[in-house]
């Protein structure tokens, strides 16, 4: 089960900066967390970026279960 690090608004919605989530792809992990923390969490996570073990990743990136997955919400500002 991947370790997931959450930042900014995702951390606030989950009430924690680190969680564990089921899934064999990044997309499955995001959907699992969206079911747990709500659709707002899911919308933000799907529109942000993902880093797996220090490398940029997409929804189809496969996971073996021991990776660190970082979910970063979109950045706004100027």
N, C-alpha and C positions, 0 to 999 in steps of 0.2 A: 504494500500500500504506500503510494508516494507521500512524501512529506511536502506540504504546501506552505509557502511563505506568502503572507498577505500584506499589502501595503495600503496606506491612506484610507480611502473610503471603504475598500474591501475589508480591511482590518476592523474598521469601526462597525460595519454591518455584521461581521462574524463574531465580534467581541474577543478576538484573539489574533495574534500575529502569526501563529503557526497552527496548522490543523493537519489531519490525515484525511485522505479521500481515496475512494475506490475509483479505478478506471485503468484501462490498458492504453489509452491515448490521452493526450492533453484535453481534447474535446470532451471525452467522457468524464474526466476529473472536473472540468468546469461545470458540466451538467449535473454531476453528483452534488457539487457544492451549491449550485443554484436551487436544487430541490431542498437542500438543508437550510439555506439562508434566505431564500426568496428570490423572486424574479428580478427585483432591482439589482441584487448581487449579480445575478446571471447576466443582465444587460451590460453592467459595468465590466465584468470579467471578459465577456465576449468582445467588447470594443477596445479593450486594452491590449497590452502585449504580454507575452509569456517567455520566460527564460527557464530552460531545463539544464541543470548542472552547468550554468554559466554560458550556455549557448541559446541564441534566439530560437524559438520553436513555434510551430503552428498547431492547429487543432488536430491534424492527422499524425503528429509526432508520436511514435510508439513509446510506451513506458513499460519497464520491467517490474517496477514496484518499489525500487529503492532510491529513485532519483529525488532530488530536491527541485520542486517546481515553484517558481516565483511568479505570482500574478500581479501585474502592475496596471493600475487603472490608467486610462488616457490622461495625458497632461494637458492642462489648459493654461492660458495666459499669453502674454505677449512679450 
